[in-house]
């Protein structure tokens, strides 16, 4: 056997021996550790305790760490979160002791539908209402 052929065989066998090690290093889960790791989420991201605070003709709405300007017009109240993360429209009922309305979550990733969920808030003090806004998972 010539030297050239012997070197070729040795080189080829060395490559074959290293294939299992290369395959182990190519594990996708271990290659994506840290800031490169991703997770599929289909929302909704905004849910939890909704709090409305009235101050004159305006007010503030607080939900899931977000805040928005609330608009009071007669017995109706509405607000929309920034970046189209959702909106609320409701009415003061029972002499202002409750707010009944609908939370509209953002459009879904699949299907593009915006679901509305009924929400009822109870007055905890004058000009302050609180309740759960828990949209269905779509």
N, C-alpha and C positions, 0 to 999 in steps of 0.2 A: 504494500500500500504506500502510495506516495505521501510525502509530508503535507502537500496541499490538501489531499483528500482527508488525511488524518485530522488536520486542523479544522476542516469543514465539519467533520463528524463530531469533534469535541465541541465546537461552537454551537452546533445544532442541539446536541444533547444538553448543553448548559442552558440554552433557551427553554427547552422542554422542562427542565428541572425548576426553572423560575416561574413557570406559568401559575402553579397553585398560589405562590406568594403574591403575584400580581392580581389574581382573582380576589384574594382576601383583602387587598388594599382597595379594591374597586367597590367595596360595600357601600351602596348609596346612603344608607342611614348614617354611617360614621363619617362620610365625606361632607355631610351637610350640617355639621354641628356648629352652633353659634348663630351669628346674625344671618346666616344663609338659610337657616331652616325655615320652612313655610308651613302654613296650615290653611286648609280650605275652610272658609266660613261662609255661610249663606244667610246669616243674620236671623232675626233682627238684632241689632246691637243696642238699641235703646229700649229699656224697660225698667220698671221699678216703681219707686214712690214718686208720684207727681205732686208737686206743691205749687199752688197759685197764691200770690201775694198781691192784693189790690192796693193801689195808692192813687186816689183820685180817679181819673178816667183811664189810667193806665195801670201797669203793674209788671210783675216778673213771674216767669214760670221756671221751675227747677225740676229736672228729670235726668237721672243717670249721670250726674256730674256735668250736665249741660245747663245753660241758662239762656232764656230768650225773653224778649219784650212781649208782654201779654197785652192784648187790646180788649178793653171792656167797652161795649157799646149797648147801653140799655141793660137788658138781661142777658146778652150774649157775651161770650168771652172766646178769644181765639189767640193762637200763637203758632209760629212755625220755627223749627230749629234751623240753624245754619247748615249749609251743605246738604240741604234736602234730606235731613236725617229723620224727619217726621213732622207731623202737625196735629194740633188739637182744635176742635171746635165744639163748644158746648153752651149751655144756658144755666143761669141761676134759677133754681126751683125751690119750692117750700120756703118762700120768703127769704131766700139767700142762704138757707142752712145747708144747701147741697148744690153741687154743680154736676149736671149730667151732660155727657157728650160722647164724642168718638175720637179715639187716637188713631191717626192714619200713619201707618209705618211706611218707610220708603218702598219703592218698587222692588220686587223680588228679583234675584239674579236669574232664576229660571222662570220664564213665563211673563215677567215684567208687570206683575199685578201689585197694586197697593191695597193691602188689607186694612179694613177699619174694625176697631175693637171698641165695644162700649166701655165707658169709664164713668165711675161715679166718685165724686170727691165730697167729703164731709167737712163742714166748717169746724175748725179747731179753736178759732177765736175770730173777732171781728176783722174781716178782710183777709182771712187766711183759710185756705182749703187744702186738704191733702187726701190722697187715695192711691190705689194701685193702678198702674198702666202696664198691663202685661199682654202684649200682642201674641197671637198664636205663632208658633214656629211654622213657617211655610217652606 
